[in-house]
Amino acid sequence: ATVSVLYWKGKKKKNIPMKVIRFVGRGFYRSARLERRWLGTPSQKKSREEEGGEDTEGSNRKKNVQGGGLPPGVFLWLMVPIGAIVVTGMKDLKLLWDSLTAPFKVTDIASDISMLNTKYGCAPIFLRLAWQSACLYDKSTETGSLTGCLADSKCIYSKLPCCNGLDRAVQLLAGVKERYDISWPDLIALAGCVAVEDMGGPRVTFRYGRVEKELDVDLQELLAKIPDRNKSVGHLKNVFYKMGFTRSEVVALMGGHTVGGTHKLFTGVEGTWTSTPYVFDNAYFIELLDNDWKFTTRPGEASCYTASNLTMFPIDLALLKDPELLGFVKLFSENEILFHDTFSTAFQKLLEFGFTDLKSSGWVNPGSSQI
């Protein structure tokens, strides 16, 4: 049976909290997913896209915060079994056709990845693997796209400190790779998408067609392109803007720190950014704003910022030091749905940088413009 929940946008106190929706779905999400469908009018949908879209001027920021980022209308939440496609129109029929004609059944692979997440709790490291594999892209040179090189133990990139521990994620995925005719870069991208959803986050559209190849960036370029957790806001903006992200997308992608943690063996620091490191919610932004972060040097560990039992790095606190970025931190702290929507779009964008001929697999975010 399909379980549906209506979401009516009115005053904030009338909204159904995401925690309630997630609680309803918690017992089902291993075999089902929550899918949000827009039931408003076309004009309302266009208004929503305009309010939550490009942020070059920042003119909609205040309106978005006050209005929750959504125009009047109704969302229908569907509890959909994994592997099923809800057909409500021609777009869904196309998705069904895409899923049937893909060279591999993406839902079977996704199910295997979900089982790994269930058994080993590896969703956060799969997300990190996907991010680290795609974060070298440079829009100006069109180099550094997701090649799957981290699956090769001989790749120089896999030896750098920022990739410490990712070999464990590759080992877990190796069994999946053996069972299906899918390339490493496609598998890494899909694992990242499934990880987000398994932790209660949004569906991220997955398209296939990436091929395995050597990394087209030399060592000096690598060191310049890799986000450094110990640097400030200038470095943060430079790295993300070179990829081609907007300000809202920069902040949304940093929100990936809402899950997972940092480990002493790999970073010199042991801790988590939030108290719920396996739940993909907006807690990261709330913690950033609500805590008094103190610079800390623990015996035998690297320096970081701490508050209670939580940990942040200089690059996290950089979001609070730039007025442009701080506006979106506040926005996402108050509106989890908008954070999820922005993250889904930005993460798909990250995974597809440098590719122009990817094909639809039928695995899409219902709100995505690209299928």
Secondary structure, 3 states (H helix, E strand, C coil): CCCEEEEECCCHHHCCCHHHHHHHHHCCCCCEEEEEEECCCHHHHHHHHHHHCCCCCCCCHHHHHHHCCCCCCEEEEEEEECCCCCCCCHHHHHHHHHHHHCCCCHHHHHHHHHHHHHHHCCHHHHHHHHHHHHCCCECCCCECCCCCHHHCCCCHHHHCHHHCCHHHHHHHHHHHHHHCCCCHHHHHHHHHHHHHHHCCCCCCCEEECCCCCCCCCCHHHHHHHCCCCCCCHHHHHHHHHHHCCCHHHHHHHHHHHHCCEECHHHHCCCEECCCCCCCCCCHHHHHHHHCCCEEEECCCCCEEEEECCEEECHHHHHHHCCHHHHHHHHHHHHCHHHHHHHHHHHHHHHHHCCCCCCEEEEECCCCCCCC
